[in-house]
Amino acid sequence: MFGNLLLKFNKVLEKAMPLVTLSGLLLGYLAGKSIAPFEFLVVPLFAFITFTSTLNMRADDFISTFKKPKFIIAFFVIFVLLQPFVAWLLSSLIFSNDPQIVIGLVLLYSTPVAVTSSIWTDIYRGNISLTITLILIGCVIAPLTTPFLILLFLGNTVEISTMHMFMSLVWMVVLPSIMGICVNEFSRGKIPDIINPVFKPFSKIALFLVVMMNAAAIRVSGVSFDVAYVYAGLLAILLSTFGFLAGFFVSGLLKGDWGTRVSMSFTSGMRNISAALVLSITYFSPRSSIPVIVGILFQQTLSAVIGSTLFGKKRRRGKGAGMAQPRRG
């Protein structure tokens, strides 16, 4: 009974995430100094979010996808090289006098794949195994790629402790991901069935707390709203849309089937924005987190619009070529 209530509560939170995020932003900004001392909780809260998100993943879900490495290679060209470069180029041109906004946008598009891309892949009958593969590889290499990209594009602008950033990503992304997969593997799916009803809604609450603490840091720093935030938000939406479309068209050029094109679209367009938020709080000024917060507000809505536009009709017809369903022991 209690488990069913928590599942219903989780579904309510999932539908209301834009509102939940906005509430955290407003409450954190109003609270300011009163919650700023709790900023040290951000990393463990995010580690909990990552652990919960990977509880249903299994290692053997992605082994078969290595038989077609061209899609994995194409994804990383788009995701690790092309999109961060375009983010740096456009933000540097538009915000040439505002390096903190540039930092926020480059950071936003240097983080790993959003775990929630697997949800959208499943909704539109995509290749779940490919999506999981890209998520896991992205998580494992993130401690290397994210600091490298920040150093490459912003090394002349800011001082960066790449080793500290590396370790933060290990604690926030890599270790919780490995733990989540191991729990599912060793229990053959039994433990996730027991704890997911409790952990999933609390992971949404954890994200709310992360956003709230970041907003408090913005208030304490004295950063005030200006029109640059609107332009930064519009550019972030444009860059994310570019990622979705690049994944869609490149996978088409490589003769990918339906499931592959769905998977490539969502993984290329969705970033682990929560990780970017934590990094912006920890290593840069609060102003740099503005594009990241905007990203949290629009990412799921943009995913729904893109999914409906590119895949909605075929979804309704029930086509699912190339679809691979995740297995549990």
C-alpha positions as CSV (number, residue, x, y, z in Angstrom):
1,M,0.0,0.0,0.0
2,F,2.7,2.4,1.0
3,G,4.8,1.4,-2.0
4,N,1.9,2.1,-4.3
5,L,1.5,5.6,-2.8
6,L,5.2,6.3,-3.3
7,L,5.0,5.2,-7.0
8,K,2.0,7.5,-7.5
9,F,3.9,10.3,-5.8
10,N,6.9,9.7,-8.1
11,K,4.7,9.9,-11.2
12,V,3.3,13.2,-9.9
13,L,6.8,14.5,-9.4
14,E,7.9,13.4,-12.8
15,K,5.1,15.3,-14.5
16,A,5.7,18.3,-12.3
17,M,9.5,18.5,-12.5
18,P,9.6,21.9,-14.3
19,L,7.4,23.3,-11.5
20,V,9.5,21.5,-8.8
21,T,12.7,22.9,-10.2
22,L,11.3,26.4,-10.4
23,S,10.0,26.1,-6.8
24,G,13.5,25.0,-5.7
25,L,15.0,28.0,-7.5
26,L,12.6,30.5,-5.9
27,L,12.8,29.0,-2.4
28,G,16.6,28.8,-2.4
29,Y,16.9,32.4,-3.6
30,L,14.5,33.6,-0.9
31,A,16.3,31.5,1.8
32,G,19.7,32.7,0.8
33,K,22.2,32.6,3.7
34,S,20.0,30.4,5.9
35,I,20.7,27.3,3.7
36,A,24.0,28.3,2.1
37,P,26.0,26.4,4.8
38,F,24.5,23.1,3.6
39,E,26.2,23.4,0.2
40,F,28.5,20.5,1.2
41,L,25.5,18.1,0.8
42,V,25.3,18.8,-3.0
43,V,27.8,16.1,-4.1
44,P,26.3,13.2,-1.9
45,L,22.8,14.2,-3.0
46,F,23.8,14.0,-6.6
47,A,25.6,10.7,-6.1
48,F,22.3,9.4,-4.7
49,I,20.4,10.7,-7.8
50,T,22.9,8.9,-10.1
51,F,22.7,5.6,-8.1
52,T,18.9,5.6,-8.2
53,S,18.9,6.4,-12.0
54,T,21.2,3.4,-12.8
55,L,19.5,0.8,-10.5
56,N,17.7,-0.9,-13.5
57,M,20.7,-1.1,-15.7
58,R,22.6,-4.3,-16.5
59,A,26.0,-4.8,-17.9
60,D,25.0,-7.3,-20.5
61,D,22.4,-4.9,-21.9
62,F,25.1,-3.0,-23.8
63,I,27.6,-5.7,-24.8
64,S,25.9,-6.6,-28.1
65,T,25.9,-3.0,-29.2
66,F,29.7,-3.0,-29.7
67,K,29.1,-5.2,-32.8
68,K,28.1,-1.9,-34.6
69,P,30.7,0.6,-33.3
70,K,30.0,3.1,-36.0
71,F,27.0,4.5,-34.1
72,I,29.0,4.8,-30.8
73,I,31.8,6.6,-32.7
74,A,29.3,8.9,-34.4
75,F,27.7,9.7,-31.1
76,F,31.0,10.7,-29.4
77,V,31.9,12.9,-32.4
78,I,28.7,14.7,-32.0
79,F,28.5,14.7,-28.2
80,V,32.1,15.0,-27.0
81,L,33.6,17.1,-29.9
82,L,31.0,18.9,-32.1
83,Q,28.4,20.1,-29.6
84,P,30.9,21.5,-27.0
85,F,32.8,23.2,-29.8
86,V,29.6,24.8,-31.2
87,A,28.6,25.8,-27.6
88,W,31.9,27.5,-27.0
89,L,32.0,29.2,-30.5
90,L,28.5,30.7,-30.3
91,S,28.6,31.7,-26.6
92,S,32.0,33.3,-27.1
93,L,30.6,35.4,-30.0
94,I,27.4,36.3,-28.3
95,F,28.7,36.8,-24.7
96,S,32.2,38.0,-25.5
97,N,32.1,40.4,-22.5
98,D,30.5,37.9,-20.1
99,P,32.9,35.0,-19.5
100,Q,30.8,33.4,-16.7
101,I,27.9,32.8,-19.1
102,V,30.3,31.3,-21.6
103,I,31.6,29.0,-18.8
104,G,28.1,27.9,-17.9
105,L,27.1,27.1,-21.5
106,V,30.4,25.2,-22.2
107,L,30.0,23.3,-18.9
108,L,26.4,22.5,-19.7
109,Y,27.5,20.8,-23.0
110,S,30.6,19.1,-21.6
111,T,28.8,16.8,-19.1
112,P,27.8,13.2,-19.8
113,V,24.5,11.9,-21.2
114,A,21.3,12.4,-19.1
115,V,20.2,9.1,-17.6
116,T,16.6,10.1,-18.4
117,S,17.3,9.7,-22.1
118,S,16.6,6.0,-21.6
119,I,13.1,6.9,-20.5
120,W,12.4,8.8,-23.7
121,T,14.1,6.1,-25.8
122,D,11.7,3.6,-24.4
123,I,8.7,5.8,-24.9
124,Y,9.4,6.1,-28.6
125,R,10.4,2.5,-29.1
126,G,14.1,3.1,-29.4
127,N,17.2,0.9,-29.0
128,I,17.4,0.7,-25.2
129,S,20.7,-1.3,-25.3
130,L,22.4,1.4,-27.4
131,T,21.1,4.2,-25.1
132,I,22.4,2.4,-22.0
133,T,25.7,1.8,-23.7
134,L,26.1,5.5,-24.5
135,I,25.0,6.5,-20.9
136,L,27.5,4.1,-19.2
137,I,30.4,4.9,-21.5
138,G,29.7,8.6,-21.0
139,C,29.6,8.2,-17.2
140,V,32.9,6.3,-17.2
141,I,34.8,8.8,-19.3
142,A,33.2,11.9,-17.9
143,P,35.9,12.5,-15.3
144,L,38.4,12.8,-18.2
145,T,36.3,14.4,-21.0
146,T,34.6,17.1,-18.9
147,P,37.7,18.6,-17.3
148,F,39.6,18.3,-20.7
149,L,36.9,20.2,-22.6
150,I,36.7,22.9,-19.9
151,L,40.5,23.2,-20.0
152,L,40.6,23.2,-23.9
153,F,37.9,25.8,-24.4
154,L,38.3,27.9,-21.2
155,G,41.8,27.3,-20.0
156,N,42.8,30.9,-20.9
157,T,39.7,32.3,-19.1
158,V,39.6,30.7,-15.8
159,E,41.8,28.7,-13.4
160,I,40.6,25.1,-13.2
161,S,41.5,22.4,-10.8
162,T,41.1,19.5,-13.2
163,M,42.1,16.9,-10.7
164,H,39.5,18.1,-8.2
165,M,36.9,18.1,-11.0
166,F,37.9,14.6,-12.0
167,M,37.4,13.3,-8.5
168,S,34.1,15.1,-8.1
169,L,32.8,13.4,-11.3
170,V,34.1,10.0,-10.0
171,W,32.2,10.4,-6.8
172,M,29.1,11.8,-8.4
173,V,28.8,9.8,-11.5
174,V,31.2,6.8,-12.0
175,L,31.1,5.1,-8.6
176,P,27.3,5.5,-8.0
177,S,26.7,4.2,-11.6
178,I,28.9,1.1,-11.0
179,M,27.2,0.6,-7.6
180,G,23.7,0.8,-9.2
181,I,24.5,-1.7,-11.9
182,C,26.2,-4.1,-9.4
183,V,23.2,-4.0,-7.1
184,N,20.9,-4.9,-10.0
185,E,23.3,-7.6,-11.3
186,F,24.0,-9.4,-8.0
187,S,20.4,-9.3,-6.8
188,R,19.0,-10.3,-10.3
189,G,16.7,-7.3,-10.2
190,K,15.2,-8.1,-6.8
191,I,16.7,-5.2,-4.7
192,P,15.8,-2.5,-7.3
193,D,12.2,-3.8,-7.2
194,I,12.2,-3.3,-3.4
195,I,13.9,0.0,-3.1
196,N,12.9,1.8,-6.3
197,P,9.5,2.8,-5.0
198,V,11.2,4.7,-2.1
199,F,14.3,5.9,-3.9
200,K,12.8,7.3,-7.1
201,P,10.6,10.0,-5.5
202,F,13.4,10.9,-3.1
203,S,15.8,11.3,-6.0
204,K,13.5,14.0,-7.4
205,I,13.5,15.7,-3.9
206,A,17.3,15.5,-3.9
207,L,17.4,17.3,-7.3
208,F,15.0,19.9,-5.8
209,L,17.5,20.4,-2.9
210,V,20.5,20.7,-5.2
211,V,18.7,23.4,-7.2
212,M,17.6,25.2,-4.0
213,M,21.2,25.3,-2.6
214,N,22.5,26.6,-5.9
215,A,19.9,29.4,-5.9
216,A,21.0,30.2,-2.3
217,A,24.5,30.6,-3.5
218,I,23.4,32.9,-6.3
219,R,21.6,35.1,-3.7
220,V,24.5,35.2,-1.3
221,S,26.9,36.2,-4.1
222,G,24.8,39.2,-5.0
223,V,24.1,38.1,-8.6
224,S,21.0,39.9,-10.0
225,F,18.8,39.1,-13.0
226,D,19.6,40.7,-16.3
227,V,18.6,40.2,-19.9
228,A,21.7,38.1,-20.6
229,Y,20.0,35.2,-18.8
230,V,17.2,35.3,-21.4
231,Y,19.7,35.1,-24.3
232,A,21.7,32.4,-22.5
233,G,18.5,30.3,-22.1
234,L,17.5,30.8,-25.8
235,L,21.0,29.7,-26.9
236,A,20.9,26.7,-24.6
237,I,17.6,25.6,-26.2
238,L,19.2,26.1,-29.7
239,L,22.2,24.0,-28.8
240,S,20.2,21.2,-27.3
241,T,17.9,21.2,-30.4
242,F,21.1,21.0,-32.5
243,G,22.2,17.9,-30.5
244,F,18.8,16.2,-31.1
245,L,18.8,16.9,-34.8
246,A,22.5,16.0,-35.3
247,G,21.9,12.6,-33.7
248,F,18.8,12.0,-35.8
249,F,20.3,12.9,-39.2
250,V,23.8,11.4,-38.7
251,S,22.3,8.1,-37.6
252,G,20.1,8.3,-40.7
253,L,23.2,8.9,-42.9
254,L,24.8,5.8,-41.3
255,K,21.7,3.8,-42.3
256,G,20.5,3.3,-38.7
257,D,17.2,1.6,-38.2
258,W,14.2,3.1,-36.3
259,G,15.4,2.2,-32.8
260,T,19.0,3.5,-33.5
261,R,17.7,6.9,-34.7
262,V,15.5,7.3,-31.7
263,S,18.4,6.4,-29.3
264,M,20.9,8.6,-31.1
265,S,18.5,11.6,-31.1
266,F,17.8,11.5,-27.4
267,T,21.3,10.7,-26.2
268,S,22.8,13.4,-28.4
269,G,20.3,16.0,-27.2
270,M,20.1,15.4,-23.4
271,R,22.8,16.3,-20.9
272,N,23.3,15.3,-17.3
273,I,22.4,18.9,-16.3
274,S,22.4,18.1,-12.6
275,A,26.1,17.2,-12.8
276,A,26.7,20.5,-14.6
277,L,24.8,22.3,-11.8
278,V,26.9,20.7,-9.1
279,L,30.2,21.6,-11.0
280,S,29.1,25.2,-11.5
281,I,28.4,25.5,-7.8
282,T,31.7,23.9,-6.8
283,Y,34.2,25.3,-9.2
284,F,32.9,28.6,-10.8
285,S,31.0,31.7,-9.8
286,P,27.2,31.5,-9.2
287,R,26.6,33.5,-12.4
288,S,27.9,30.6,-14.5
289,S,25.1,28.4,-13.2
290,I,22.3,30.5,-14.8
291,P,22.5,28.7,-18.2
292,V,22.5,25.4,-16.3
293,I,19.4,26.2,-14.3
294,V,17.6,27.3,-17.5
295,G,18.7,23.9,-19.0
296,I,17.0,22.1,-16.1
297,L,13.8,24.0,-16.7
298,F,13.5,23.2,-20.4
299,Q,15.3,19.9,-21.1
300,Q,12.4,17.5,-20.4
301,T,9.8,19.8,-22.2
302,L,12.1,20.1,-25.2
303,S,12.6,16.3,-25.2
304,A,8.8,15.8,-25.3
305,V,8.5,18.3,-28.2
306,I,11.3,16.7,-30.2
307,G,10.0,13.2,-29.6
308,S,6.5,14.1,-30.7
309,T,7.8,16.0,-33.8
310,L,10.4,13.4,-35.0
311,F,8.8,10.1,-33.8
312,G,5.3,10.8,-32.6
313,K,3.4,9.4,-35.7
314,K,5.4,6.2,-35.9
315,R,5.0,5.7,-32.2
316,R,1.2,5.8,-32.6
317,R,1.5,3.2,-35.4
318,G,3.4,1.0,-33.1
319,K,6.5,0.6,-35.2
320,G,9.7,-0.3,-33.4
321,A,12.3,-1.6,-35.8
322,G,15.5,-2.3,-34.0
323,M,14.0,-2.0,-30.6
324,A,15.8,-3.8,-27.8
325,Q,14.2,-4.2,-24.5
326,P,16.2,-4.2,-21.3
327,R,16.4,-7.5,-19.5
328,R,16.4,-8.4,-15.9
329,G,17.4,-11.7,-14.4
